[in-house]
Amino acid sequence: APRRALCTGGSAVRTPRVCAEESMWEILRCYLPHNAHAASYTWKYKGVNLDMDKTLEQNKIPDEDAEFYRLNLDANLYMPGILLYFNDDLTEF
């Protein structure tokens, strides 16, 4: 299960464990214990809005664990950051 960093702004960073086949909505549900208003954010990677119905790979967020393994590096050295931008509403699930 690859890990991905979710940044909520400021210095708050959460790194939930997620499976490659999970949609962004499923990942959002895993993130709710850390932020009940997670659905109130626009989720972006490299400045592009993520499609919440798609997986990380379908959103062009690579799983680079195999490359780190090939290079004999710790895969925890780098994790793609998913940035959450507040939408100024308080949506809760």
C-alpha positions in Angstrom: 0.0 0.0 0.0 1.7 3.2 -1.1 1.5 6.2 1.1 0.7 9.7 -0.1 1.1 13.0 1.7 -2.0 15.1 2.1 -1.3 18.7 2.9 -4.0 20.8 4.5 -2.2 24.1 4.5 0.0 25.6 7.1 2.2 22.9 8.7 -0.5 20.2 9.0 0.4 17.2 6.9 -1.2 13.8 7.1 0.0 10.6 5.4 -2.7 8.0 5.3 -2.1 4.6 3.8 -4.1 4.0 0.7 -4.4 1.3 -1.9 -3.7 2.0 -5.6 -7.2 0.9 -6.6 -9.0 3.3 -4.3 -10.8 6.3 -5.8 -10.0 9.8 -4.5 -13.5 9.7 -2.7 -12.4 6.6 -0.8 -9.1 8.3 0.1 -11.1 11.3 1.2 -13.2 9.0 3.5 -9.9 7.8 5.1 -8.9 11.4 5.7 -12.2 12.4 7.4 -11.0 11.5 11.0 -8.2 14.1 10.5 -10.6 16.7 9.0 -14.4 16.4 9.1 -14.6 19.0 6.4 -12.3 17.3 3.9 -15.0 17.5 1.2 -14.9 21.3 1.6 -11.6 21.3 -0.2 -10.5 21.2 -3.8 -7.9 18.4 -4.0 -5.0 19.2 -6.4 -1.7 17.6 -7.6 0.8 19.8 -9.4 -1.8 22.5 -9.6 -4.4 20.3 -11.4 -7.8 19.6 -9.8 -8.1 15.9 -9.1 -11.1 13.9 -10.4 -12.5 12.4 -7.2 -14.0 9.5 -9.1 -10.6 8.3 -10.3 -7.6 6.6 -8.6 -4.2 8.2 -8.0 -2.8 6.6 -11.1 -5.8 7.7 -13.2 -5.1 11.2 -11.9 -1.5 10.9 -13.1 -0.1 10.6 -9.6 2.7 8.1 -10.0 3.5 5.2 -7.6 7.3 5.4 -7.7 8.0 2.7 -5.1 9.4 0.3 -7.8 11.9 3.0 -9.0 13.0 3.7 -5.4 13.4 -0.1 -4.9 15.4 -0.4 -8.1 17.7 2.4 -7.0 18.0 0.9 -3.5 16.5 4.0 -1.9 13.9 4.3 0.9 10.5 4.9 -0.7 9.7 7.2 2.2 12.2 9.8 1.0 9.7 11.2 -1.4 5.9 11.1 -1.6 3.8 13.1 -4.1 2.0 15.9 -2.2 -1.8 16.3 -2.7 -2.7 19.9 -1.8 -6.1 20.7 -0.3 -7.5 24.2 -1.1 -10.3 25.3 1.1 -13.5 26.1 -0.8 -15.1 28.3 2.0 -17.9 25.9 2.8 -18.2 23.4 5.6 -19.4 20.2 3.9 -19.4 17.2 6.1 -20.0 13.5 5.4 
